[in-house]
Amino acid sequence: MAANRLQLFVSRLSFYTTQKDLQRLFSPFGPITEARLVIDPRTQRPKGFGFVTFESHIDAHNAVKAINGKIVDGRLIFVEVAKTKTTGEDEANLK
């Protein structure tokens, strides 16, 4: 992921929300490099959360302010900056 990009975590999505819906919801705030729903590998159905990656930190933060806590497809959704994955080694160094 490029240094300018910022990934958002979107939770409590309706199981009827599609990736295209996610893209349409966030695209008014700026260029998006990826909008992805997480799919259950067993059922092939959405798990109710996903990720949206913006090219710009400013656009991403504007989207969080505008969309977090809004009702989308009948569900109150939450949007926040995605946390980065840490390895066990990184976690050990933090202690």
N, C-alpha and C positions, 0 to 999 in steps of 0.2 A: 504494500500500500504506500502510495506517495506521501511525502511529508505534509502536504497541504490538505489531504483528504481526511475526513472525519466520519467514522461509522456510528450510526445511531441504532439503539436497541428498541424495538417496538413490541410491546407486550399487550396481552389481553385482546388480541385481534379476533374477530369473528372467524369461525371455521369456513365461512363462505367468502371471505376476503381473498382475492387472487393477487398474484404478483403484479399484474397490470393495475389492479386497484391501488396497491401500495405505491407503485410508480406514479400514478395519477395524483394521489393524495399529497405526495411530497414534491413533485416536480415544479409546482409554482414558486418554490422557494429558491430554486437554483439548479444547476446541472448536477445530475446524479450519475454516478458511475456504476451503481448496482442497487437493485431492490430485490430482496430475496426472502421468501418464506421458508421456514424450517419445516421439513416434511418428515413424518414418522415413517421410517423405512419398512415397518411391518404392515401398516395399513395404507400407506401412500396418501395419507390425508395430512393437511396442515396441522401443526401442533399449537397454533394460536399465537405464535410470535415470529418475528423476523428481523432483518437488518436492512438499513438503508445507508448507503455510503455517498456522501456529498463530496464534490471536488473542493469546496471551500468550507473552512471552519465557521465563517460568519453565516453562510447560508444554512449550515447544519444547526447552529444555535438559534437562528431565527425560526427554523422549522420546529425545534423543540418548544420554544415559547408559544408558538401558534397552535400546535397540534396536541401537545401533552394535556391530558385530562379532557379531551373532546370525545364526543360520541361519534363513532364511525361504524356503519353497518349494524347499528343497534347496540354496540358495546362501548363502554368507557375504556379508552386505550391510554396507555402510558408510553411516553417516549423519553429516552435519556441517552446520553453519550454512552456508547458501549465500552465496557471495561476490557482492557487488553488481557490476553492470556498470559499467565506467568508460569514458568517452569518450576519444578520442585527446588532447583538450585537457587532461583531468584527468591523464592519464598524463604529458604533457609538463610539467605543473606539479609533479609529484612528483620529477622528475629534477633 
